[in-house]
Amino acid sequence: MLASVPIRHDWSCAEIHTLLELPLMELLWRAQAVHREANPGYRVQLASLLSVKTGGCEEDCAYCPQSLHHSADVAGRPELEVGPVLARARAAKAAGAHRFCMGWAWREIRDGAPFEAMLQMVRGVRELGLEACVTAGMLTDRQADRLAEAGLTSYNHNLDTSPEHYDRIITTRSYQERLETLQRVRQAGIALCCGGIIGMGEGPQDRASLLQVLANLEPHPESVPINALVAVEGTPLEGQPAVDPLELVRMVATARILMPHSRVRLSAGREQLSREAQILCLLAGADSIFYGDTLLTTSNPAVEADRELLAAAGVQAWQEPRVAACVGA
């Protein structure tokens, strides 16, 4: 733990809003003070993301082109089998990835053959020496336990936005159900990957409220993805304006101050950022990026461009998992 920065789980929304509204140079200075102690040497974890089951999701998330409620639904792609998924994992490792994330467009994990295949994928990814992460919606206690037994490193389940703004974005699953999913993952001993999205019509207070929920989880999520909305045609949010890159920088910096040991991951929307904006995010405390040319359904900077970015910033990729409080992050 940091000697100069106590780990807190009692942040008020007002305190966080004050941080978000600080003059940018002051906010960056404070975030740097934390980041330099938590991440000596400026190392960045490279994570690769693959959509195993794409589209046809029962949820109505307003941002998502995988929802069957929207005309943008990308259903129709066949669900990937174990062999091709592990081949992609091997390729990701060869390209320098440290974590391999797999996504299923489900409201909840489905027992039977699909779940058994998921477990095989997790075991296979771990045998390759990669961290394994899954995102597949809600799950039962038994499913969480079996994923833990298979060696799953982390389960991704984002809160997306604040409790106050949530019902404007999603109506098919409650905020409480999301929190209960996080608790099941924790009880199984699996690390949490949990963050949110900005640019969905929320206000500054909503951003503070989202960060408050994350920062007051005890322990903090090991990974915190900070996403900027990718406004996809055919979704209810297709007309939303692009996020100001400096707003993303502010979210990253504030998340770093609130959750010193969490990996703060630049996720969706990174392709829309200039090289300089991405370096500012790294300076603000981001220490993980999705690596590769696609996310679940949207594009991402190419591998070579990311190598050039990290070289320009003078940062190195993580080769081994963190120790102590950060294992599995």
C-alpha positions as CSV (number, residue, x, y, z in Angstrom):
1,M,0.0,0.0,0.0
2,L,1.1,3.6,-0.6
3,A,2.6,5.2,2.5
4,S,1.5,8.7,1.4
5,V,-1.9,7.9,0.0
6,P,-4.3,6.0,2.2
7,I,-6.6,3.5,0.6
8,R,-10.1,4.7,1.2
9,H,-13.6,3.2,0.7
10,D,-15.6,6.1,2.1
11,W,-15.4,8.7,-0.6
12,S,-18.3,11.1,-0.8
13,C,-19.8,12.1,-4.2
14,A,-19.0,15.8,-3.3
15,E,-15.3,14.9,-2.8
16,I,-15.1,13.1,-6.1
17,H,-16.9,15.9,-8.0
18,T,-14.4,18.4,-6.5
19,L,-11.5,16.2,-7.9
20,L,-13.1,16.0,-11.3
21,E,-13.5,19.8,-11.5
22,L,-10.0,20.7,-10.4
23,P,-7.9,22.7,-12.8
24,L,-6.4,20.1,-15.2
25,M,-2.8,20.7,-14.2
26,E,-3.6,20.3,-10.5
27,L,-5.6,17.1,-11.1
28,L,-2.8,15.6,-13.2
29,W,-0.2,16.6,-10.6
30,R,-2.2,14.8,-7.9
31,A,-2.8,11.7,-10.1
32,Q,1.0,11.6,-10.9
33,A,1.9,11.6,-7.3
34,V,-0.2,8.4,-6.8
35,H,0.7,6.8,-10.2
36,R,4.5,7.1,-9.7
37,E,4.3,5.2,-6.4
38,A,1.8,2.6,-7.6
39,N,3.4,2.0,-11.0
40,P,7.2,2.6,-10.8
41,G,8.7,2.4,-14.2
42,Y,5.5,3.2,-16.1
43,R,4.5,-0.3,-17.2
44,V,1.3,-0.9,-19.1
45,Q,-0.7,-4.1,-19.2
46,L,-1.7,-5.2,-22.7
47,A,-5.0,-6.9,-22.9
48,S,-6.6,-8.5,-26.0
49,L,-10.4,-8.8,-26.4
50,L,-12.3,-11.4,-28.5
51,S,-16.1,-11.6,-29.0
52,V,-16.9,-15.3,-28.7
53,K,-20.7,-15.0,-29.1
54,T,-21.7,-11.8,-30.9
55,G,-25.1,-10.1,-31.1
56,G,-28.6,-11.1,-30.3
57,C,-28.4,-10.0,-26.7
58,E,-31.7,-9.7,-24.7
59,E,-30.5,-6.6,-22.9
60,D,-31.5,-3.1,-24.2
61,C,-28.3,-1.2,-23.4
62,A,-28.6,2.0,-25.3
63,Y,-25.0,2.1,-26.4
64,C,-24.7,-1.5,-27.6
65,P,-24.9,-2.7,-31.3
66,Q,-25.3,-6.3,-29.9
67,S,-28.7,-5.7,-28.5
68,L,-31.6,-7.4,-30.4
69,H,-33.7,-4.4,-29.4
70,H,-31.7,-2.2,-31.9
71,S,-31.4,-2.1,-35.6
72,A,-27.7,-2.1,-35.2
73,D,-27.8,-5.7,-33.8
74,V,-24.8,-7.6,-35.3
75,A,-26.3,-11.0,-34.7
76,G,-25.6,-13.7,-37.3
77,R,-22.0,-14.4,-36.7
78,P,-21.5,-18.0,-35.5
79,E,-20.4,-18.6,-31.9
80,L,-16.7,-19.4,-31.9
81,E,-15.5,-22.9,-30.8
82,V,-12.7,-23.7,-28.4
83,G,-10.0,-24.3,-31.0
84,P,-10.3,-21.0,-32.9
85,V,-10.5,-19.1,-29.6
86,L,-7.3,-20.6,-28.3
87,A,-5.6,-19.9,-31.6
88,R,-6.5,-16.3,-31.2
89,A,-5.2,-16.4,-27.7
90,R,-1.9,-17.8,-28.9
91,A,-1.7,-15.0,-31.5
92,A,-2.5,-12.4,-28.9
93,K,0.3,-13.7,-26.7
94,A,2.8,-13.7,-29.6
95,A,1.8,-10.0,-30.3
96,G,2.7,-9.2,-26.6
97,A,-0.6,-9.4,-24.8
98,H,-0.6,-10.3,-21.1
99,R,-4.3,-10.8,-20.6
100,F,-6.9,-12.4,-23.0
101,C,-10.5,-11.3,-22.5
102,M,-13.4,-13.2,-24.0
103,G,-17.0,-11.8,-24.4
104,W,-20.4,-13.5,-24.8
105,A,-23.4,-11.3,-25.7
106,W,-25.6,-12.8,-23.0
107,R,-27.9,-11.5,-20.3
108,E,-26.6,-14.3,-18.1
109,I,-24.3,-17.3,-18.5
110,R,-26.1,-20.3,-20.0
111,D,-25.4,-23.8,-18.5
112,G,-24.8,-26.8,-20.7
113,A,-22.5,-27.0,-23.7
114,P,-21.9,-23.2,-24.0
115,F,-20.7,-23.0,-20.4
116,E,-18.6,-26.1,-20.7
117,A,-16.9,-24.6,-23.7
118,M,-16.3,-21.4,-21.8
119,L,-14.5,-23.4,-19.1
120,Q,-12.3,-25.1,-21.6
121,M,-11.4,-21.7,-23.1
122,V,-10.5,-20.4,-19.7
123,R,-8.3,-23.4,-18.9
124,G,-6.7,-23.2,-22.3
125,V,-5.9,-19.5,-22.0
126,R,-4.3,-20.0,-18.5
127,E,-2.2,-22.9,-19.9
128,L,-0.8,-20.5,-22.4
129,G,0.5,-18.4,-19.5
130,L,-2.0,-15.6,-20.1
131,E,-4.4,-14.0,-17.6
132,A,-8.0,-15.0,-18.6
133,C,-11.0,-12.6,-18.3
134,V,-14.6,-13.3,-19.2
135,T,-17.6,-11.0,-19.7
136,A,-20.9,-12.8,-20.1
137,G,-23.5,-11.1,-18.0
138,M,-25.0,-12.3,-14.8
139,L,-24.0,-15.6,-13.2
140,T,-24.9,-17.9,-10.4
141,D,-22.8,-18.8,-7.4
142,R,-22.1,-22.3,-8.8
143,Q,-21.0,-20.8,-12.2
144,A,-18.7,-18.4,-10.4
145,D,-17.2,-21.2,-8.4
146,R,-16.6,-23.3,-11.5
147,L,-15.0,-20.4,-13.3
148,A,-12.7,-20.0,-10.3
149,E,-11.8,-23.7,-10.4
150,A,-11.0,-23.4,-14.1
151,G,-8.5,-20.7,-13.3
152,L,-10.3,-17.5,-14.3
153,T,-8.3,-14.5,-13.4
154,S,-10.9,-11.8,-13.7
155,Y,-14.6,-11.3,-14.5
156,N,-15.7,-8.2,-16.3
157,H,-19.1,-6.7,-15.3
158,N,-19.2,-2.9,-15.8
159,L,-21.6,-0.7,-14.0
160,D,-21.7,1.5,-17.1
161,T,-23.0,4.7,-15.5
162,S,-24.2,6.2,-12.2
163,P,-27.2,4.7,-10.3
164,E,-29.1,7.9,-11.0
165,H,-28.6,7.8,-14.8
166,Y,-28.8,4.1,-15.2
167,D,-32.5,3.7,-16.1
168,R,-32.0,6.1,-19.1
169,I,-29.4,3.6,-20.5
170,I,-30.7,0.2,-19.5
171,T,-34.1,-1.1,-18.5
172,T,-33.7,-4.9,-18.8
173,R,-31.4,-5.3,-15.7
174,S,-31.3,-3.3,-12.5
175,Y,-28.3,-1.7,-10.9
176,Q,-28.8,-3.9,-7.9
177,E,-28.5,-7.0,-10.1
178,R,-25.1,-5.7,-11.3
179,L,-23.9,-5.2,-7.8
180,E,-25.1,-8.7,-6.8
181,T,-23.1,-10.1,-9.8
182,L,-20.0,-8.3,-8.5
183,Q,-20.5,-9.8,-5.1
184,R,-20.8,-13.4,-6.5
185,V,-17.6,-12.9,-8.4
186,R,-15.8,-11.7,-5.3
187,Q,-17.2,-14.6,-3.2
188,A,-15.7,-17.0,-5.7
189,G,-12.3,-15.5,-5.3
190,I,-12.1,-14.0,-8.8
191,A,-10.7,-10.6,-9.4
192,L,-13.1,-7.9,-10.6
193,C,-12.9,-5.9,-13.8
194,C,-15.5,-3.2,-13.4
195,G,-15.8,0.3,-14.9
196,G,-18.1,2.5,-16.9
197,I,-18.7,4.6,-20.0
198,I,-18.8,8.4,-20.4
199,G,-20.5,10.4,-23.2
200,M,-23.9,8.8,-22.8
201,G,-25.7,12.1,-21.9
202,E,-24.7,11.9,-18.2
203,G,-23.7,15.0,-16.2
204,P,-20.6,15.7,-14.1
205,Q,-22.5,14.6,-11.0
206,D,-23.2,11.2,-12.7
207,R,-19.6,10.7,-13.4
208,A,-18.7,11.4,-9.8
209,S,-21.5,9.1,-8.6
210,L,-20.2,6.2,-10.8
211,L,-16.7,6.7,-9.5
212,Q,-18.0,6.8,-5.9
213,V,-19.7,3.4,-6.3
214,L,-16.5,1.9,-7.7
215,A,-14.1,3.5,-5.2
216,N,-16.3,2.5,-2.3
217,L,-16.3,-1.2,-3.2
218,E,-14.0,-3.0,-0.7
219,P,-11.6,-4.1,-2.0
220,H,-11.4,-1.9,-5.1
221,P,-11.9,-3.6,-8.4
222,E,-8.5,-4.9,-9.6
223,S,-9.2,-3.5,-13.1
224,V,-11.3,-0.4,-13.9
225,P,-12.0,0.1,-17.6
226,I,-12.7,3.7,-18.6
227,N,-14.7,3.8,-21.8
228,A,-15.8,6.7,-24.1
229,L,-19.0,6.1,-26.0
230,V,-18.6,4.9,-29.5
231,A,-21.8,6.2,-31.0
232,V,-22.9,3.4,-33.4
233,E,-25.6,4.0,-36.0
234,G,-28.7,2.0,-35.2
235,T,-28.4,2.4,-31.4
236,P,-30.4,5.0,-29.3
237,L,-27.2,6.9,-28.6
238,E,-26.1,7.2,-32.2
239,G,-26.5,11.0,-32.2
240,Q,-24.4,11.6,-29.1
241,P,-21.5,14.0,-29.7
242,A,-17.9,12.7,-29.3
243,V,-16.4,12.9,-25.9
244,D,-13.9,15.7,-25.3
245,P,-10.6,13.8,-24.8
246,L,-9.8,16.0,-21.8
247,E,-12.9,14.6,-20.1
248,L,-11.5,11.1,-20.5
249,V,-8.2,12.3,-19.1
250,R,-10.1,13.7,-16.0
251,M,-11.9,10.4,-15.5
252,V,-8.6,8.4,-15.7
253,A,-6.8,10.8,-13.3
254,T,-9.6,10.8,-10.8
255,A,-9.9,7.0,-10.9
256,R,-6.2,6.7,-10.3
257,I,-6.4,8.9,-7.2
258,L,-9.4,7.1,-5.8
259,M,-8.2,3.5,-6.5
260,P,-4.4,3.7,-6.3
261,H,-3.7,0.0,-6.9
262,S,-6.3,-0.8,-9.6
263,R,-5.4,-1.1,-13.2
264,V,-7.1,1.8,-14.9
265,R,-7.7,0.6,-18.5
266,L,-8.2,2.7,-21.6
267,S,-10.9,0.8,-23.4
268,A,-13.6,1.7,-25.9
269,G,-13.2,5.0,-27.7
270,R,-9.5,5.0,-27.7
271,E,-9.3,4.9,-31.5
272,Q,-10.9,8.3,-31.5
273,L,-8.0,9.8,-29.4
274,S,-4.9,11.3,-30.9
275,R,-1.6,9.9,-29.9
276,E,-1.1,13.0,-27.7
277,A,-4.4,12.4,-25.9
278,Q,-3.6,8.8,-25.3
279,I,-0.2,9.8,-23.8
280,L,-2.0,12.3,-21.5
281,C,-4.2,9.4,-20.3
282,L,-1.1,7.3,-19.6
283,L,0.3,10.3,-17.7
284,A,-2.9,10.7,-15.8
285,G,-2.7,7.1,-14.5
286,A,-3.9,4.6,-17.1
287,D,-1.7,1.5,-16.9
288,S,-3.6,-0.9,-19.2
289,I,-4.9,-0.8,-22.7
290,F,-6.9,-3.1,-25.0
291,Y,-4.4,-4.2,-27.6
292,G,-5.4,-5.4,-31.1
293,D,-7.4,-4.2,-34.0
294,T,-10.9,-4.9,-32.6
295,L,-12.9,-4.8,-29.4
296,L,-16.1,-6.8,-29.1
297,T,-17.7,-5.1,-32.1
298,T,-15.9,-1.8,-32.6
299,S,-12.5,-1.0,-34.0
300,N,-9.3,-0.4,-31.9
301,P,-5.9,1.0,-32.8
302,A,-3.7,-1.6,-34.6
303,V,-1.0,-3.5,-32.8
304,E,1.9,-1.7,-34.6
305,A,0.3,1.7,-33.8
306,D,0.1,0.7,-30.1
307,R,3.8,-0.3,-30.1
308,E,4.7,3.0,-31.6
309,L,2.6,4.8,-29.0
310,L,4.2,3.0,-26.0
311,A,7.6,3.7,-27.5
312,A,6.9,7.4,-27.9
313,A,5.6,7.5,-24.3
314,G,8.6,5.7,-23.0
315,V,6.6,3.0,-21.2
316,Q,7.1,-0.7,-21.1
317,A,4.5,-3.6,-21.3
318,W,3.9,-5.7,-18.2
319,Q,5.4,-9.2,-18.6
320,E,4.4,-10.7,-15.2
321,P,1.3,-10.2,-13.0
322,R,1.6,-7.6,-10.2
323,V,2.4,-8.8,-6.7
324,A,0.7,-8.2,-3.3
325,A,-2.5,-6.2,-3.5
326,C,-2.5,-6.2,-7.3
327,V,-2.3,-9.9,-8.1
328,G,-4.7,-10.8,-10.9
329,A,-5.4,-7.2,-11.7
